[in-house]
C-alpha cells in the first residue's frame, strides 16, 4: 500500500509546481523613477532635438548642422525653441532667469532661421520646468 502512495504523492507534488519560465531567472523588475515618468509629460510627447546648457557659449555651427539634418529628413519641419528655468524660483528670480535665457534662446532661433527655416515655422517660448537652466529645441 505504501508503495502505491509514493507515486501518487510525487505526481501530486509535481502537478502543484509551476513550469520553469523566464520570470524565474530574471531579476525582479524595478519601477521607473519619477523623472522617467515625468519626461513624456514635460516634453509633450516629444524629445528635444537639442538641449543647450545655459553657459554653452556659441552653438551656431552645431545648431545649423542639426537643423540641416532634420530638414533633410522632413523638409517642412517646424521648430520650437524653449527657454527653461527651474521650478520653484521666487517670481522675481524666475522672471530674471527667463529674461536672461530668452536672449540666448533668441540667438538660437536666429541660427535656426539662418539654416533655412522660415519664421512662420519657428516658435520661441519660455517656461519654468525641471531643475536646470537650459534651452531646448524641439522639432515636429
Secondary structure, 3 states (H helix, E strand, C coil): CHHHHHHHHHHHHHHHCCCCCHHHCCCCCCCCCHHHHHHHHHCCCCCCCEEEECCCCCCHHHHHHHHHHHHHHCCCCCEEEEEEECCCCCHHHHHHHHHHHHHHHHHHHHHHHHCCCCHHHEEEEEEECCCCCEEEEEEC
